[in-house]
Amino acid sequence: MTPLDYRQLFTDFKGTESDLIPILQKTQDRLGYISPEATKEISRFLKLSENQIFGVASFYSQFRFTPPGRNSIKICMGTACHVKGGQILCETVERNLGISPGQTTADQKFDFHRVACLGCCALAPVVQINDDIYSQINVTKLQEILKKYE
Ligand code: FES
C-alpha cells in the first residue's frame, strides 16, 4: 500500500473540528483503516488531541483502527440472528481464529466484526464473508465455510 499524502488528503478541508468525520471517512477509504500515523496527522491538522479523535471515531462503528484482513467476516447480531445463535457463531470465530470482534488475524487473512441486521432476517442466523452471504448457519457449517477462505 502506498503511503498516504496527507497534504493532498486535507486540501478540501479548512481544518475545523467539523472536518473530523469527513476526514476520517476519506482516510479510511484510502487506507482501509485509521492508522496511528493517520491519527497523528489528523491531530496536527485539526489541532485536536489523538484521544479526542479516537473518542469520536470509536463512537461510530464504521471506523476501524486495525488494518483490514484479506477476508472480512461479519456476524449478524441483529435481533433475529442473535436469537438464533449469533453469539455462538461469534464465539466460534473467536476460538477458531483467535481474534475478538474488531480485530484482524496476525497473518492478515481475516478480520472479524459483529454487525447489526444484514437485511435478510428470514434466513437467520446470517454470516457475511466478503460479498458472500451464508444463511441458517450453525457452528459446524461456519467452521467448514471458514476453511474455504484459508
Ligand atoms: S437480524 Fe440478522 S439479518 Fe436481520
Residues whose N, C-alpha, C, O or C-beta is under 5 A from the ligand:
A	BS01	FES	C76 G78 T79 A80 C81 C117 L118 G119 C120 C121 V126
